[in-house]
Amino acid sequence: MERFVDLLQEGKLTEAEEFLQNLDQANDNVLYCWGRLYSRKGDEAKAISYYAKALEVYPNNEEARVRLEIAREILSFRDANLYNH
């Protein structure tokens, strides 16, 4: 996952997505990384979905639990009417 983190930090989101596509999609860490990718893209709804899936696979994934709460807070804070201009 170090490669994924490097790509994410470098802003290479397309490459990060391609990297994740080649991994075990049932792995909680992979699902967590998908959540991070979507969060970075600004799609908190999808990020929440992936964090929740990671927790279904491994309920003790503390990073996924923390990021899930953060993503929920971000999503609830946003006002959709601000983006309709």
Secondary structure as UniProt FT lines:
FT   HELIX           2..9
FT   TURN            10..11
FT   HELIX           13..21
FT   TURN            25..26
FT   HELIX           28..40
FT   TURN            41..42
FT   HELIX           44..57
FT   TURN            59..60
FT   HELIX           62..77
FT   HELIX           80..83
//
